[in-house]
Amino acid sequence: MKNFSLEEETLRRILKEVLEEFFDPETSLELRPEMEEKLRQSLKEKQECRLLSFEEVFK
């Protein structure tokens, strides 16, 4: 078994939490529908010259 430092374990846990929050675990890493819609809206507004903040997209 590979030994990981505490920092590596923390980073792995954080990555796992992010993936589970934003991606549907039942599929091959497809965005959750609500996240996909927020990103679409952000892109649409970007084209209209209004950028959403990172917090607005991922809240």
The first five atom37 places (N, CA, C, CB, O) and aatype in JSON, in Angstrom:
{
  "aatype": [12, 11, 2, 13, 15, 10, 6, 6, 6, 16, 10, 1, 1, 9, 10, 11, 6, 19, 10, 6, 6, 13, 13, 3, 14, 6, 16, 15, 10, 6, 10, 1, 14, 6, 12, 6, 6, 11, 10, 1, 5, 15, 10, 11, 6, 11, 5, 6, 4, 1, 10, 10, 15, 13, 6, 6, 19, 13, 11],
  "atom_mask": [
    [1, 1, 1, 1, 1],
    [1, 1, 1, 1, 1],
    [1, 1, 1, 1, 1],
    [1, 1, 1, 1, 1],
    [1, 1, 1, 1, 1],
    [1, 1, 1, 1, 1],
    [1, 1, 1, 1, 1],
    [1, 1, 1, 1, 1],
    [1, 1, 1, 1, 1],
    [1, 1, 1, 1, 1],
    [1, 1, 1, 1, 1],
    [1, 1, 1, 1, 1],
    [1, 1, 1, 1, 1],
    [1, 1, 1, 1, 1],
    [1, 1, 1, 1, 1],
    [1, 1, 1, 1, 1],
    [1, 1, 1, 1, 1],
    [1, 1, 1, 1, 1],
    [1, 1, 1, 1, 1],
    [1, 1, 1, 1, 1],
    [1, 1, 1, 1, 1],
    [1, 1, 1, 1, 1],
    [1, 1, 1, 1, 1],
    [1, 1, 1, 1, 1],
    [1, 1, 1, 1, 1],
    [1, 1, 1, 1, 1],
    [1, 1, 1, 1, 1],
    [1, 1, 1, 1, 1],
    [1, 1, 1, 1, 1],
    [1, 1, 1, 1, 1],
    [1, 1, 1, 1, 1],
    [1, 1, 1, 1, 1],
    [1, 1, 1, 1, 1],
    [1, 1, 1, 1, 1],
    [1, 1, 1, 1, 1],
    [1, 1, 1, 1, 1],
    [1, 1, 1, 1, 1],
    [1, 1, 1, 1, 1],
    [1, 1, 1, 1, 1],
    [1, 1, 1, 1, 1],
    [1, 1, 1, 1, 1],
    [1, 1, 1, 1, 1],
    [1, 1, 1, 1, 1],
    [1, 1, 1, 1, 1],
    [1, 1, 1, 1, 1],
    [1, 1, 1, 1, 1],
    [1, 1, 1, 1, 1],
    [1, 1, 1, 1, 1],
    [1, 1, 1, 1, 1],
    [1, 1, 1, 1, 1],
    [1, 1, 1, 1, 1],
    [1, 1, 1, 1, 1],
    [1, 1, 1, 1, 1],
    [1, 1, 1, 1, 1],
    [1, 1, 1, 1, 1],
    [1, 1, 1, 1, 1],
    [1, 1, 1, 1, 1],
    [1, 1, 1, 1, 1],
    [1, 1, 1, 1, 1]
  ],
  "atom_positions": [
    [[0.84, -1.18, 0.0], [0.0, 0.0, 0.0], [0.89, 1.25, 0.0], [-0.96, 0.0, 1.22], [1.9, 1.31, 0.69]],
    [[0.49, 2.22, -0.78], [1.27, 3.45, -0.91], [1.02, 4.36, 0.29], [0.91, 4.18, -2.22], [-0.12, 4.52, 0.74]],
    [[2.07, 4.95, 0.81], [1.94, 5.89, 1.93], [1.74, 7.3, 1.38], [3.18, 5.83, 2.86], [2.49, 7.75, 0.52]],
    [[0.74, 7.97, 1.91], [0.47, 9.34, 1.5], [0.66, 10.26, 2.68], [-0.96, 9.48, 0.92], [0.36, 9.91, 3.82]],
    [[1.16, 11.43, 2.39], [1.3, 12.41, 3.46], [-0.08, 12.95, 3.82], [2.25, 13.56, 3.04], [-1.05, 12.77, 3.07]],
    [[-0.16, 13.6, 4.95], [-1.42, 14.2, 5.38], [-1.9, 15.21, 4.33], [-1.26, 14.88, 6.75], [-3.1, 15.29, 4.05]],
    [[-0.98, 15.97, 3.77], [-1.35, 16.95, 2.75], [-1.95, 16.26, 1.53], [-0.12, 17.79, 2.34], [-2.96, 16.72, 1.0]],
    [[-1.35, 15.17, 1.09], [-1.89, 14.44, -0.06], [-3.27, 13.89, 0.24], [-0.95, 13.29, -0.45], [-4.17, 13.96, -0.6]],
    [[-3.45, 13.36, 1.43], [-4.76, 12.83, 1.82], [-5.8, 13.95, 1.86], [-4.67, 12.15, 3.2], [-6.94, 13.75, 1.43]],
    [[-5.42, 15.1, 2.36], [-6.34, 16.23, 2.41], [-6.72, 16.66, 1.0], [-5.71, 17.41, 3.17], [-7.9, 16.9, 0.72]],
    [[-5.74, 16.75, 0.12], [-6.02, 17.12, -1.26], [-6.91, 16.09, -1.95], [-4.72, 17.29, -2.04], [-7.81, 16.46, -2.71]],
    [[-6.66, 14.82, -1.7], [-7.5, 13.77, -2.28], [-8.94, 13.87, -1.78], [-6.93, 12.38, -1.94], [-9.88, 13.71, -2.55]],
    [[-9.11, 14.14, -0.5], [-10.45, 14.27, 0.08], [-11.19, 15.47, -0.52], [-10.37, 14.42, 1.61], [-12.37, 15.38, -0.86]],
    [[-10.48, 16.59, -0.64], [-11.07, 17.79, -1.22], [-11.47, 17.53, -2.67], [-10.1, 18.98, -1.14], [-12.58, 17.89, -3.08]],
    [[-10.6, 16.92, -3.43], [-10.91, 16.62, -4.83], [-12.13, 15.71, -4.93], [-9.7, 15.96, -5.52], [-13.01, 15.93, -5.76]],
    [[-12.18, 14.71, -4.09], [-13.32, 13.79, -4.09], [-14.61, 14.54, -3.79], [-13.1, 12.66, -3.06], [-15.63, 14.31, -4.45]],
    [[-14.59, 15.42, -2.8], [-15.78, 16.2, -2.44], [-16.22, 17.1, -3.59], [-15.51, 17.03, -1.19], [-17.41, 17.21, -3.87]],
    [[-15.26, 17.74, -4.24], [-15.59, 18.61, -5.37], [-16.2, 17.8, -6.51], [-14.33, 19.36, -5.87], [-17.22, 18.19, -7.07]],
    [[-15.58, 16.69, -6.83], [-16.12, 15.85, -7.9], [-17.53, 15.37, -7.59], [-15.21, 14.65, -8.14], [-18.39, 15.36, -8.46]],
    [[-17.75, 14.97, -6.35], [-19.08, 14.49, -5.97], [-20.12, 15.6, -5.98], [-19.03, 13.85, -4.59], [-21.29, 15.36, -6.27]],
    [[-19.7, 16.82, -5.67], [-20.65, 17.93, -5.63], [-21.06, 18.38, -7.02], [-20.05, 19.09, -4.87], [-22.24, 18.66, -7.26]],
    [[-20.1, 18.45, -7.94], [-20.38, 19.03, -9.25], [-20.67, 18.01, -10.34], [-19.25, 19.87, -9.66], [-21.25, 18.36, -11.37]],
    [[-20.27, 16.77, -10.14], [-20.46, 15.76, -11.17], [-21.36, 14.65, -10.68], [-19.12, 15.19, -11.61], [-21.38, 14.32, -9.5]],
    [[-22.1, 14.09, -11.6], [-23.03, 13.01, -11.29], [-22.25, 11.7, -11.18], [-24.15, 12.9, -12.37], [-21.66, 11.27, -12.17]],
    [[-22.23, 11.07, -10.01], [-21.44, 9.85, -9.84], [-21.98, 8.65, -10.61], [-21.38, 9.5, -8.38], [-21.27, 7.66, -10.8]],
    [[-23.23, 8.73, -11.08], [-23.82, 7.62, -11.84], [-23.36, 7.61, -13.29], [-25.34, 7.71, -11.78], [-23.57, 6.63, -14.0]],
    [[-22.73, 8.67, -13.74], [-22.29, 8.76, -15.13], [-20.77, 8.9, -15.16], [-22.96, 9.96, -15.86], [-20.11, 8.94, -14.12]],
    [[-20.25, 8.96, -16.34], [-18.79, 9.1, -16.48], [-18.4, 10.58, -16.41], [-18.31, 8.48, -17.82], [-18.01, 11.19, -17.4]],
    [[-18.52, 11.12, -15.23], [-18.14, 12.5, -14.92], [-18.87, 13.55, -15.76], [-16.66, 12.66, -15.12], [-18.27, 14.54, -16.19]],
    [[-20.16, 13.33, -15.98], [-20.97, 14.37, -16.59], [-21.35, 15.36, -15.51], [-22.23, 13.77, -17.3], [-21.55, 15.0, -14.35]],
    [[-21.46, 16.6, -15.91], [-21.88, 17.62, -14.94], [-23.29, 17.33, -14.46], [-21.79, 19.04, -15.55], [-24.13, 16.83, -15.21]],
    [[-23.54, 17.66, -13.22], [-24.92, 17.56, -12.72], [-25.76, 18.56, -13.53], [-24.99, 17.86, -11.16], [-25.26, 19.62, -13.91]],
    [[-27.01, 18.23, -13.79], [-27.85, 19.12, -14.62], [-27.9, 20.56, -14.12], [-29.25, 18.57, -14.69], [-27.86, 21.49, -14.93]],
    [[-27.99, 20.75, -12.81], [-28.07, 22.12, -12.29], [-26.76, 22.89, -12.52], [-28.41, 22.11, -10.8], [-26.79, 24.1, -12.75]],
    [[-25.63, 22.19, -12.46], [-24.34, 22.86, -12.71], [-24.2, 23.17, -14.2], [-23.17, 21.97, -12.24], [-23.69, 24.23, -14.57]],
    [[-24.65, 22.25, -15.03], [-24.59, 22.47, -16.48], [-25.43, 23.7, -16.85], [-25.09, 21.22, -17.24], [-25.0, 24.52, -17.67]],
    [[-26.6, 23.82, -16.26], [-27.47, 24.97, -16.54], [-26.83, 26.28, -16.07], [-28.83, 24.79, -15.87], [-26.9, 27.28, -16.78]],
    [[-26.21, 26.28, -14.91], [-25.54, 27.5, -14.43], [-24.39, 27.89, -15.36], [-25.01, 27.28, -13.0], [-24.18, 29.07, -15.63]],
    [[-23.65, 26.9, -15.84], [-22.55, 27.2, -16.76], [-23.08, 27.72, -18.1], [-21.69, 25.95, -16.99], [-22.51, 28.65, -18.68]],
    [[-24.16, 27.13, -18.58], [-24.78, 27.63, -19.82], [-25.21, 29.08, -19.66], [-25.99, 26.75, -20.21], [-24.97, 29.92, -20.53]],
    [[-25.85, 29.36, -18.53], [-26.31, 30.72, -18.26], [-25.12, 31.68, -18.2], [-27.11, 30.78, -16.94], [-25.18, 32.79, -18.72]],
    [[-24.05, 31.25, -17.58], [-22.85, 32.08, -17.49], [-22.28, 32.37, -18.88], [-21.79, 31.39, -16.62], [-21.89, 33.5, -19.18]],
    [[-22.24, 31.34, -19.73], [-21.73, 31.54, -21.09], [-22.63, 32.48, -21.88], [-21.61, 30.2, -21.82], [-22.15, 33.34, -22.62]],
    [[-23.92, 32.31, -21.73], [-24.87, 33.19, -22.42], [-24.68, 34.63, -21.98], [-26.33, 32.74, -22.16], [-24.65, 35.54, -22.8]],
    [[-24.55, 34.83, -20.68], [-24.37, 36.18, -20.16], [-23.0, 36.75, -20.55], [-24.52, 36.19, -18.65], [-22.85, 37.95, -20.74]],
    [[-22.03, 35.88, -20.67], [-20.71, 36.33, -21.12], [-20.82, 36.87, -22.54], [-19.67, 35.17, -21.06], [-20.23, 37.9, -22.87]],
    [[-21.57, 36.18, -23.37], [-21.77, 36.66, -24.73], [-22.51, 37.99, -24.74], [-22.55, 35.62, -25.55], [-22.35, 38.79, -25.66]],
    [[-23.3, 38.22, -23.71], [-24.02, 39.48, -23.58], [-23.21, 40.5, -22.78], [-25.39, 39.25, -22.92], [-23.72, 41.54, -22.37]],
    [[-21.94, 40.19, -22.55], [-20.99, 41.07, -21.85], [-21.28, 41.22, -20.36], [-21.0, 42.43, -22.49], [-20.98, 42.26, -19.78]],
    [[-21.86, 40.21, -19.76], [-22.02, 40.22, -18.3], [-21.47, 38.91, -17.77], [-23.52, 40.42, -17.87], [-22.03, 37.84, -18.01]],
    [[-20.38, 38.99, -17.06], [-19.76, 37.8, -16.5], [-20.31, 37.51, -15.11], [-18.23, 37.95, -16.44], [-20.47, 38.42, -14.29]],
    [[-20.59, 36.24, -14.86], [-20.94, 35.83, -13.5], [-19.65, 35.57, -12.74], [-21.86, 34.56, -13.5], [-18.66, 35.11, -13.31]],
    [[-19.67, 35.87, -11.48], [-18.5, 35.56, -10.67], [-18.44, 34.06, -10.44], [-18.55, 36.32, -9.32], [-19.43, 33.35, -10.62]],
    [[-17.28, 33.59, -10.04], [-17.09, 32.17, -9.72], [-18.1, 31.74, -8.66], [-15.65, 31.91, -9.24], [-18.67, 30.66, -8.74]],
    [[-18.31, 32.6, -7.67], [-19.24, 32.28, -6.58], [-20.67, 32.15, -7.09], [-19.17, 33.35, -5.5], [-21.41, 31.29, -6.62]],
    [[-21.06, 32.99, -8.05], [-22.41, 32.91, -8.6], [-22.62, 31.61, -9.36], [-22.68, 34.1, -9.51], [-23.69, 31.01, -9.29]],
    [[-21.61, 31.18, -10.08], [-21.73, 29.95, -10.87], [-21.79, 28.74, -9.96], [-20.56, 29.83, -11.84], [-22.59, 27.83, -10.2]],
    [[-20.97, 28.69, -8.94], [-20.83, 27.49, -8.12], [-21.45, 27.6, -6.73], [-19.39, 27.16, -7.99], [-20.98, 26.97, -5.79]],
    [[-22.51, 28.39, -6.61], [-23.17, 28.44, -5.29], [-24.35, 27.52, -5.24], [-23.62, 29.86, -4.96], [-25.03, 27.43, -4.22]]
  ]
}
